[in-house]
Amino acid sequence: MLEQKPTQAVTFPPRDGDRYKVRTGDSWGSIAKANDLDTWALIEYNFPVVKSVADFQAKCKMVNWLLRNHVGCTKSSDGKNYRFDSSDTPGYIYIPLFNVQPTFTHRVGLHFCSLTTTNVPFNTAFRNAQRVYAQYGIRIDFQSGRSLGLPEDEANRLAVVNGSCEWEITSGEFNDVQRLVGGLPSTEILVCYVKEFSASLLGCGGHAPNKPACIVAAAGSGWTTAHEVGHVLLGKNFSPVHATDTTNLMYKTTLGITSNPPQLTTAQVEQIKKSSCCVKL
Ligand SMILES: [Zn+2]
């Protein structure tokens, strides 16, 4: 195997990042692609010691050495480089959110409650929200999360949330859902996942005064959570409520969003940063 021990001190694992167990068939490229990352950004995030190595051959040899010593790789397809295998022990690499760590100037705290399982895994929806807002220096923080085991009659009643989505919600089933979790700070946003709405909606950003919250349906797209949070942050007076550009997060139907991650306009970002839920760091 082509291996070379790095001369500088190695730090592994990286401080943050999602721990990922490698499997047979994975490659740095496939894992990077699945997470919208650049392949070398992913490798260097795991093994920052190779970042400053200019000689590409040496760099690749060091990655092999690091894979054997820190990820436990032993298998190879070409006899020169290690490949990932399900039997690698411990077999963990770490996945960052971004190719380049952004500089954050603001934060938005989110609380989650769930009455259902969603089509899009929660981690994807949350990660997507982090990626969208990070482009503008806004960090999305997970404050709390709970799955609500409701009594059966209550669960049945709220299985389909009746009513219409209004900016100000003070009664009805939309309000009932948002009241399932109480006592949250008025500067943090509650996101509730429900099975479906009686109206043809994937989400609603309306809420009671000073109780910032939004509701997302199980069939929501990977961007619906970020979009509904966007409505809460933009507030009821921002116009236009929806964008006509399919690359914008606030495009009217989140299933039709075409860019990854979607963007916000300067006016939207300015308004969002004025929200009491978008706190300056
Ligand atoms: Zn909307």
Boltz pocket constraint, residues with backbone or C-beta under 6 A from the ligand:
constraints:
  - pocket:
      binder: B
      contacts: [[A, 227], [A, 231], [A, 241], [A, 242], [A, 250], [A, 251], [A, 252]]
      max_distance: 6.0
